[in-house]
Amino acid sequence: MHFAENLRFLRLRRNKSQTDLAAELELTRTTLSGYEKNVQPPFRILIKISEYFNVSLDALIKYKLNVLSEFQLSQIEKGFDVDVTGSKLRLLTITVDSKGKENIEMVPVKAQAGYTNSYGDLDFISSLHKFKLPFLPENKTYRTFQIKGDSMLPIPENAWVTCSYVENWEFIKNGKACIVVTKNEGIVFKLVYSQLERGTFLLVSSNRNYNPYEIQVSQVLEIWQFETWNSFDFE
């Protein structure tokens, strides 16, 4: 639950004092101060705060808004929220360095089972090794995954593929290599073909010894588009 810190963050984002915001919400300053100190407001007040900031109750309570990018925040404030269609924003948990710059988190094979269960958990994401690739454009969010098997040759088994986060699945170009994080099959690295009109993606290996297969959109948690790869060892 992140309501208290989100309330303070959104208030400061609007350049409002506690007195000013309390007046606009028809509360006392003391009451608002209590909410920012983790006093639980009644449901009708939660709705009023949600409507005031134009942020869904789900986002207001469940997600740590101050770690999101400016683009993600602007999308939330335009009414986009989490869904399974690929057409709306997915809230992504990230970490930043001391200067506020996004890190590239590394997800080794041994951590991938945990990732599919905890990809939205800031403590888990913070526990991953991090690094920088200064030659990558700064307008994207990146993550690096260690791949299993030989289905995507010439990229070898155990290589580390660095990918950029795909916020809207409708924009995926057919045949792009992507890391696909799934509920039941874990993390896979495949060429992705969109079949959103059927509610599926077609996943294809570059190694033709492996057969293509379909996966339901509802089974997909995240998609990351391939950018570059390295074969260094990192444990």
N, C-alpha and C positions, 0 to 999 in steps of 0.2 A: 504494500500500500504506500503510495507516494503522494497522497493528497496534500498534506501540509506543505511539503517542499515545492510541489507544483503550484500551489496557490501563491506562495511568496514569489516564486519565479515569474509567474504570469503577471502578478501585480507590478513587479519591478520592470518587466518587459513593456508594460503600458505606462511606465513612469508615474505610477500612482503611489501616493502615501497611504498608510493604513487608514488615516482619517478620511481621505478622499474616497477610497474604495468602499469603506464602510458606509459612507453616506449614500453612495450610488446603489449599494446593495440593500439599503435601509436596515443596516445593522449598527451596533455600537462599535467603536474602535476596539474596546476591550474584548468584545465577542470575536471580532475578526482576528485580533492578536492571538486569541486562544486557538482558533482554527489553524493558524500558522504554527502553533506549538503542539499540534497533534490532537487537539480536542475534536472529537467527531461531530460534525454538524448533522442536524436532521436532514432527511432525504429532500424535503422541499427546498432547503438552502443549497444542497448539492446541485439540484436542478437549476436554481437561479444562478449560481456561480458558473455552471457549465454553459448556460445560455449567454451569460454576460461575456465570457471569453470566447464563445463559439468553439468550444472544445467538447468532444463527446465525454460522457461520464466514464466510459471505459478508459479513454486516454487520460482523463484527469486523475483517475484513481490508480490505475495499474501500471502506467509507464512513467519512467523518469524523464521528464520533458527536457531538463536542462542539458542532457547529453546528446540531444538530437541536433541535426544540422539545421541551419536557417531555412533551407528549402523544405525539409520535412515539417518544421514548425509552421511554415506558411501554408503548406498543403493541409495540415490538420485544421488550421484556422479557416480554411476554405470549405471545410466540411468533409474532407476525405477521412476514411478510417479503415480499420483492418477488415478484409473480407477474403474470400477464396476465389474471386473471379479473375484476379490479375489486373483489374482496372482501377483499383484504389491503392492508396498508400499502405505499406506495411511498416510498422514501427520497428526500427532496427536498433539493437543495443550495441554501442560502440565504446571505445576508450579514447582518451586524448592525452597528449603529453603535457608537460608543464607550461607550454606556450599555447595550449588550446588546440593544437593541430592533431588531427585524427591519426591514430596508430594503425598499422597493419597487423592484425592478430594472426597467429599461426595455429592451425588446427592439425596436429599430427594424427596419424592413423589411430593411435591408442586413445585419443581423446574424442574420436568422432561419435562413438555411441553416446557419450555424455553430451556432446554438442547438440544432437537431435532432441534431447530432452531439456536442455538448458540454454538454447541459443538466445533466449530473451532474458537470461539471468545475468545481471551486471557482475555479480561476484564471480560467476563461472568465466565470463568473457575476460574479466580483469586478470584471471589466473593464467591465461594463455600467454606464451611468449610473444613478444612484439618486436617489430623492426620497421625500417623506413626504406623506401625505394624512391630516391629524390628525382628520378627521371620520369616518374608517372605524373600525369596532370593532377592538379589539386582539386578539381571540381567533381571528383568521384570518391566513393567510399570503397576501400579495398579490404580483402581478406585473403589469406593464403592457406590452401588445403593440401595436405600430402595425399597423393592418389595411390590406390591399390590396384594391382593387376596390370595386365598388358593390353587392355581393350582399347586404349587410345594411343597406340604407337603412331608416330615415333617418340612420343613422350613416354619415358620409361616408368616402370613401377617404382614407387617411393619418391618420385619427383615431387616438387612443391610447385603448385600452380597458383599464381596470384590472379585474382579475379575482381571485377568491379560489381557492386551491388545493383541488381535490376529491380527498380521500384515498381515499374508497370510492365507486366508480362505481355501485354499486347504489343509492345515495342520490340520484342525479341525477333531478330531476323533469322529465318529458317536456315539451319545448318551451322549456327554459331556453337562453338564449344562452350559448355557451361558446367559449372558445379551445380548440381540439383540436390537440395537438402530435402529429404522425404521423411514421412512419418514412419513408414514400415520397412523401407529398403535402405535406410541410412543415407550416406552421402555418396553420390555417383557423379562421375565425370563423363559427359556424353555430348554428342552433337544433338541439339534440340530443334525439333520442328513443332511449331505451334498448331494445335488443333482445338483452339479454345471454343469454336462453335460446337464441337462435340464434347467439350469438357475434358479434353485430354491433351497430353504432350506425347509426341513420338520421340523416343530416345534411341539414338543410333551410335554405334561404336565405329571408330575409324579402322579398327582391326576387323575385317569382314568375317573372321572366324566366330564372331559374336552376333547373334540375331538381334535386330531391332525389336523394341517392345513399347507398348503404350503404358502411360501412367495417368491416373485420374488427377485432374487439377487439385481436387480436394485433398490429395495426399501430399502435395508439395508445400513445404514450409518456406523455403527461400530459394532464389536462383541468383547465381553469380556468374557473370560473363567473363570468359577467359581473356587475360591480358598478356601474361608472360609466364615463363616457368624457369625454375632453377633445380639443379640436381645436388645441391650441397646437403650434407648431413646436419641435422639439427635435432637434438633430443632434449 
